[in-house]
Amino acid sequence: VADYEFPSVIVNKAYVARLDGDLQKARRLAELAMSLEPGNAGARFQIGVVEEAEGDKVAAITHYLEALERDPYHAASFRAARRILEGVGVSPSYLDRYVEKATRGEDAEDLGRRIVTFVEERTR
């Protein structure tokens, strides 16, 4: 990765690495993008996808929620989080409320912790 690359370019490289099956490279690139631009929802989404591919739904939902906190309109994170919630039998209405709060700029941290706890309890 060149020093001058924008975080969005690095996120795209993480996406390509993930599609190529190199999850560790995808994680490293997404983490680099996140360190350069902490508010980058795409980087958090890519890490979430890697976590989910490795079987850690709790870590994945955490990253998807962090992406939505930074960008409530990040559709890929919303779909991925919803898929996890539905897969473990949690009402997606919690996710809808989380996004509503994030959209209004309200603190959604408590609700986010509840969502993560629901997933954690149902994936043990």
N, C-alpha and C positions, 0 to 999 in steps of 0.2 A: 504494500500500500504506500503510495507516494504521500509525502508530507502535505501536499497542497490539495489533496482530494477532499471534497465536501463529505460530511457525514452521510448525506443521502446516497452518494455514490458507493460509500462503504457498505451501507445497508443493502444496496442492490447486489454487491459482491457477496454479502452474507447469504442472501436469497439464492444466488446461483450456487454457492458452495453447498447449501442445504439441499438443493435439487440434485446436485451431483453426489449426494450421500455423505459428504464430509461435514458431519455435525460439529466436530470440534473446531474446524476452521470457521464455520458459520458462527459459532458462539464467539470465538475470538474477534471476528470482524464486527459483530453486533456490539460486543462490549467496547471495542475501540470507538465505534460510532457514538455509543452512549456516553463515553468519557469525553468526547469532543463536543457533544451536544446533548446534555442531560435530558432535555425536553423532547428528544426524538422518539416519537411513539413507534415508528417503524422498527427501530433497533430493539425496543422492548418486546415488540411483537415477535421478531425473529428469535430472540432468546426464548420466549414462551413456546414457540413452535418446536425448538430444539428440545426443551424440557419435556414437552408433551411426547415427542418422538422417542425420548428416552424413558417414557413411562411415568414421569413425575407430574401428575395432574395438578397437585397443590402448587408446585413452583410455576407451572404453566399458567394457571389461573391468576396467580399473583402478578406475573409479568403482563398478562392481558389487561388486568385491572389498572396496573400502572400506566400502560399505554393509553387506556381510555381516560384516565385522570388527566393526562397531558393533552390528549386530543379526543374529546368525547365523540367525535365523528369518525374515528378510525374504524371503518367498517369491518376490516379483516379481524381486528381484535375483538370486536363485538360478536361476530359470528363464531369465532373460536371459543370465546368465553361461554357463549350460549350453548354451544355444542357440549362443552364439558359439563355445564350445569344440568342440562337435559340428560346427559349420559349417566349422571350419578343420582338422578331423581330429585333435583332441586328446582323449584319453580324459577323460571327465567325472569319473573317479575322483579326479583331482587336485583338482577342486572339492569333492568329497565330503570328502576329507582336510582341505582348507582349512577347510571349515565345521566339521568335527569339532574341529579345533584351536581355532577361534574359540569354539565352544560351551564348551569346557573352559577357556577363558581363557588358552590357551597362545599363544606368539608364532608367528604364521603368516606373518610378513613374508618369510622366505626362500622359502617355498612360493608365496606370492603373486607374488614377483618371477619365479619360474620359470614360472608360469602366464602372466604378461604377456609374458615372453620367447618362450614357445611361440607365442602369438598373433602377436606381432611378426614372428617368423621366417616364419610361414605366410601373412602378409598382405602381404609385400613384393611 
